[in-house]
Amino acid sequence: MVISTTRSDCGECLDSTFGSRYVSSPVPKFKIPDSSMPKEAAYQLINDELMLDGNPRLNLASFVTTWMEPECDKLMMDAINKNFVDMAEYPVTSELQTRCVNMIAKLFNAPVGDGETAVGTGTVGSSEAMMLAGLAFKRKWQQRRKAQGKAYDKPNMVTGANVHVCWEKFANYFEVELREVKLEEGYYVMDPVKAVELVDENTICVAAILGSTMTGEFEDVKLLNELLSEKNKKNGWENPIHVDAASGGFIAPFLYPELEWDFRLPLVRSINVSGHKYGLVYAGVGWVVWRTQDDLPEELIFNINYLGSEQPTFTLNFSKGSSQIIGQYYQFLRLGFEGYEDIMVNCRDNTTVLREGLTKMGKFDIVSKDVGVPMIAFSLKDSTKYTVFDIAESLRRFGWILPAYTMPANAENVAVLRVVVREDFNRSLAERLLTDIEEVLKEFDSLPSTKAAVLTPATGKTPDEKLLKKSVKGTQGEVTWYWKRLVDGRRAGAC
């Protein structure tokens, strides 16, 4: 479902450019045209509009893979018409998913013996993967409560306030109370001590993040496991841990192999990871693996036979493409452990170049940590003359897309810029970005103070230059103002 509104000021029809060689009458934007058009015209009309999109390689806001080898591109395009759910017709593709699940489970140290098959499935992304994990926890908790003759109508789960919005969706859609550990300035991940304090007999799981979206930082899953084990033992509970490793699951095993965050910890019962992030596959694939078969309730698995054979299915959606599964298997075969390790080391090295360059400028505080996802989150030391939102907007003229955003509760007054370092972001691009940031800073610093002072969006007045930090309300107003200008500019055709 698409929720949208029609803007009367931008017209109801598309204006033809080269397409006018084939199309003489206006093409409606918001209803299906009455007649068909030549394929060349349809291509040209759409291609012209897409020219105003940003360059994916320069989109440093995104963790999602934007480049793959031509050989993998061909394999994926060859499978673009395969519906993965039809396992009877495409048994080899189904087998490739099974192989990927087992590779990932063993990478995460699942207790899978020789000849045993790991428990897991491919999904359309980590959002679907974590919802499946959440449902499994909810059902397991309900089963235990029913067996004990206790109420099972008020489940809750514990996360940090830095949690991805997909967890908020899960809690809303599946009626689970979301208990968030609030953040604080200087500490932007879930505190394990505070998390365990929120746990009670109605908690279905505690969700830890391996690679926070906000800062890239890994949460301390090992400490969480120790503290939760003590509380479980004291109260006779069985509260488990889920690790949302969407961003960090394909980083930690290669850069920090000694870090204990996965199935080596007994309370970790399931893990999700995004194949389309540092799994190095184009958008559209995630994975969820469970520790054992017992961790996935049978009632969540459906068996169907109307596609030609008996087959199990335990995904939220039904139909999905096969291409990303094949792309993931290609990357595992092509790169191997050594290849993934080399890529992650290179990403980390390029992140170091950025960190050192930004630190040398003397204008920024680095918010992200050395250990974590290869990304940089940084804030301005002094926001009285210009803000991170102004910098983000100015960098767009060089083609760079950097997100500017505020931290979650209770650190909303901290606004940062983020640079995600992917495989396709090389040393030359890192150095170029630093040069462009310096250019933007020089321009802002050269303006007279009366002009350089940015208008506070919420009031339209110049902020008090004695204040180095804005209020929460003022910062939120800046966010709204920035994104509104950005969206309006895109609608108007501004690049």
QUIDA-V320805 format. One line per field, one symbol per residue. phi: phi as a letter, one per 20 degrees, with the letter a starting at -180 (. if undefined). psi: psi as a letter, one per 40 degrees, with the letter a starting at -180 (. if undefined). burial: b if it has 16 or more other C-alpha atoms within 10 Angstrom, else e. A space follows every 10 residues. Layout:
phi: ???
psi: ???
burial: ???
This chain:
phi: .ddbceeffd neceefdfff fdcedgdfed bfgfcecfff ffffffffff feffegfeee feeegcbcfg ffgfgfffdf eeegfeffec fffffffgff gfffgffemf fdefnedfdr becerfffff ffffffffff fffffffemd fcdcfccdbe fefffffffg fffdlcfedd efebgncdcf egfffffefb fefeaddddd ofgfcnfefe fffgffffff ffffdmecfd cddedgeefd dgfeecfefe bdffefefdb bdbefedefm dggpbcbccd fbffedggfe eddccedoaf bebbdfedfa fegffffffg ffffemffff ffffffffff ffgfgfffff fmdcdeefdf eqffbcdbdf fcdfebcfff fgfffffenf ddfdbdfffd cffedcdcce edgedeffff ffffffffff fffffffggf effeffgfcm dfffffeece fgffffffgf ffffffffff fenfe
psi: hhhiihhdee ieihhibdee ddhdiihide ihidiiiidd ddddddddde deiihddege diehhehiid dddddddded ehhddgdddg dddddddddd dddddddefi ghiheihihi iiieiddddd dddddddddd dddddddefi ifegiiihii eeiidddddd dddeghhhhh hiiihehfih hddddddeha eehdihhihg ghddeeihig dddddddddd ddddefifhi hhhgfddede dddddgdehh eaedhdehei hiihdebeef iihehiihii diddehhdee hhhieeeeih iihfidicii iedddddddd dddddadddd dddddddddd dddddddddd deeihhdiid haigihhiih dheddiiddd ddddddeeeh hhhhiiiihf feehhiihhh hidegadddd dddddddddd dddddeiidd ddhhhhddde ihiheehehi iddddddddd dddddddddd deeh.
burial: eeeeeeeeee eeebbbeebe eebeeebeee eeeeeeeeee beebbeeeee eeeeeebbbb bbbbbbeeee ebeeebeebe ebbbbbbeee eebbebbbbb bbebbebbbb eeeeeeebbb bbbbbbbbbb bbbbbbbbbb bbeebeeeee eeeebbbbbb bbbbeebbeb beeeebbbbb bbbbeeebbb bbeebbebbb ebbbbbbbbb bbbbbbbbbb bbebbebbbe bbeeeebbbb bbbbbbbbbb bbbbbeeeeb bbbebebbbb bbbbbbbbbb bbbbbbbbbb bbeebbeeee eeeeeeeeee beebbeeeeb bbbbbbbbbb bbeeeeeeeb bebbbbbbbb bbebbebbee eebbbbbbeb ebbbbbbbbb eebbbbbbbb bbbbbeeeeb bbbbbbbbbe bbbbbbbbbb bbbebebeeb eebbebbbeb beebeeeeee ebbbbbbeee ebbeeeeebb ebebbbebbe ebbeeeeeee eeeee
